[in-house]
């Protein structure tokens, strides 16, 4: 390995660590430095934090028709599409201790008022307890809203790190398989886990 290779590797590791620390955004800072807040307040904070990012298509941002960015890539770019923002919220809430069974990433069709058209979309669903109503974290709207309040949203596919299911109204999931069925999501999970592991190794060696 040449000196240039070593230097580039060091730059990459520093970038990964910085990106990982960026994931510990204000929601995590609040958790460890301020008096405890409710899980619902943490969810609201994550929603507000990521909704500040600009909407931008993959073709313009990454030069690809479909690219699922990690939260670190999203934060560095300061912009992303609905998949990037929804998945970043998912990872943030998992970091804050919300179990996967109370979270769903959801492919849907939505009427976008700003563009005056129906288009494909992705949102994050969260519920406070099992069997409770799903609350929608959407980058098109800031407030958390119940599914029944979103007549403009037609859910099609609901998934997390454990499962993939078809969604049938008025509120039924039909399991169709594991996360590996969705190759883009499965690849994103693997990249995020690799980022976490590298950052952990770096943090251990810098203690």
C-alpha positions in Angstrom: 0.0 0.0 0.0 1.4 3.4 -1.0 1.5 6.5 1.1 -1.3 7.9 -1.1 -3.4 4.8 -0.5 -2.9 5.2 3.2 -3.8 8.9 3.1 -7.0 8.2 1.1 -8.0 5.4 3.5 -7.4 7.8 6.5 -9.5 10.5 4.8 -12.3 7.9 4.2 -12.3 6.8 7.8 -12.4 10.3 9.1 -15.3 11.1 6.7 -17.2 8.0 7.9 -16.8 8.9 11.5 -17.8 12.5 10.9 -20.9 11.2 8.9 -21.8 8.8 11.7 -21.5 11.5 14.3 -23.7 13.7 12.1 -26.4 11.1 12.5 -26.4 11.8 16.2 -28.3 15.0 15.3 -30.2 17.2 17.7 -32.6 14.3 18.5 -29.8 12.3 20.0 -28.2 15.3 21.7 -31.5 16.1 23.4 -31.7 12.5 24.6 -28.4 12.5 26.4 -27.9 16.1 27.5 -31.4 17.3 28.4 -34.1 15.9 30.7 -35.9 12.9 29.3 -38.7 13.6 26.8 -41.4 11.3 25.6 -40.9 9.0 22.6 -43.6 11.0 20.8 -41.7 14.2 21.2 -38.5 12.5 19.9 -40.5 11.4 16.8 -41.8 14.9 16.2 -38.2 16.2 16.5 -36.9 13.7 14.0 -39.7 14.6 11.6 -39.0 18.3 11.9 -35.2 17.8 11.6 -35.2 15.8 8.4 -38.1 17.8 6.8 -35.8 20.8 6.7 -33.8 19.1 3.9 -34.4 20.0 0.3 -36.3 17.7 -2.1 -34.1 16.7 -5.0 -34.4 13.7 -7.5 -31.7 11.1 -7.7 -30.9 11.9 -11.3 -29.9 15.4 -10.3 -28.2 14.6 -7.0 -26.5 11.3 -7.7 -26.6 11.0 -11.5 -28.7 7.8 -11.3 -32.3 7.1 -11.9 -32.7 5.4 -8.5 -30.2 5.6 -5.6 -31.0 5.0 -2.0 -28.6 7.2 0.0 -27.5 6.5 3.6 -28.4 9.0 6.2 -24.8 10.2 6.2 -24.9 10.8 2.5 -28.2 12.6 2.8 -26.9 14.9 5.5 -23.7 15.7 3.6 -25.8 16.6 0.5 -28.4 18.5 2.4 -31.0 17.2 0.0 -32.6 13.9 -1.1 -35.7 12.3 -2.4 -38.6 10.8 -0.5 -36.8 7.4 0.0 -33.7 9.0 1.4 -35.6 11.2 3.9 -38.0 8.5 5.0 -35.2 5.9 5.5 -33.1 8.4 7.4 -36.0 9.0 9.8 -36.3 5.2 10.2 -32.7 4.8 11.1 -32.8 7.8 13.5 -35.8 6.3 15.4 -34.1 2.9 15.5 -31.1 4.7 17.1 -33.4 6.3 19.6 -34.7 2.9 20.6 -38.0 2.5 18.7 -38.3 -1.1 17.8 -38.6 -2.1 14.1 -42.1 -3.7 14.7 -43.5 -0.2 15.4 -42.0 1.3 12.2 -42.8 0.8 8.5 -41.4 2.3 5.4 -44.3 2.6 3.0 -44.4 2.8 -0.8 -47.5 4.7 -1.8 -49.2 6.8 -4.4 -49.9 10.4 -3.4 -51.4 13.5 -4.8 -48.7 16.1 -4.6 -50.4 19.5 -4.4 -47.2 21.5 -5.1 -46.8 19.6 -8.4 -50.5 19.0 -9.0 -50.1 15.4 -10.0 -50.3 11.8 -8.6 -46.9 10.2 -8.2 -45.0 7.5 -6.4 -43.9 8.3 -2.9 -42.4 6.9 0.3 -43.2 7.8 3.9 -42.4 6.4 7.3 -45.1 5.1 9.6 -44.8 5.0 13.4 -47.0 3.9 16.2 -46.6 4.4 19.9 -47.8 0.9 20.9 -48.7 -2.3 19.0 -52.2 -2.1 17.4 -52.3 1.7 17.8 -53.1 3.9 14.8 -50.2 4.5 12.4 -48.8 8.1 12.4 -47.3 9.2 9.1 -43.9 11.0 8.9 -44.0 12.6 5.4 -41.5 15.0 3.9 -44.4 16.6 2.1 -46.1 17.6 5.3 -44.7 18.6 8.7 -47.4 17.5 11.2 -47.7 13.9 12.2 -51.1 12.7 10.8 -53.0 9.5 11.2 -53.5 7.3 8.1 -57.3 8.0 8.1 -56.5 11.7 7.8 -54.6 11.1 4.6 -57.2 10.6 1.9 -54.5 11.7 -0.6 -52.3 8.7 0.2 -52.7 5.2 -1.1 -50.3 2.7 0.7 -49.1 -0.2 -1.4 -46.1 -1.9 0.2 -45.0 -1.7 3.9 -41.6 -2.9 5.1 -38.9 -2.6 7.7 -35.6 -4.4 8.4 -37.4 -7.7 9.1 -40.3 -8.0 6.6 -42.0 -6.9 3.5 -45.8 -6.9 3.3 -48.6 -5.7 1.0 -51.0 -3.2 2.4 -54.7 -3.7 2.0 -57.2 -1.1 3.1 -58.7 -0.4 5.6 -55.6 -1.5 7.5 -54.4 -5.1 6.8 -50.8 -6.2 6.2 -50.2 -9.4 4.2 -46.7 -10.7 4.7 -44.9 -11.6 1.5 -41.3 -12.1 2.7 -38.1 -10.7 4.2 -36.3 -7.5 3.6 -34.1 -9.1 1.0 -37.0 -9.1 -1.4 -36.4 -5.3 -1.9 -32.9 -5.2 -3.3 -32.4 -1.4 -2.9 -33.6 -1.5 0.7 -31.5 -4.6 1.5 -28.4 -3.0 0.0 -29.0 0.2 2.0 -29.4 -1.8 5.2 -26.0 -3.5 4.5 -24.3 -0.2 3.8 -25.7 1.4 6.9 -24.6 -1.5 9.1 -21.1 -1.3 7.5 -21.0 2.4 8.3 -22.0 1.7 11.9 -19.3 -0.9 12.3 -16.5 1.2 10.9 -17.5 4.2 13.1 -17.6 1.9 16.1 -14.1 0.6 15.4 -12.8 4.1 14.9 -14.4 5.3 18.2 -12.9 2.4 20.1 -9.4 3.1 18.8 -9.7 6.8 19.6 -10.7 6.3 23.3 
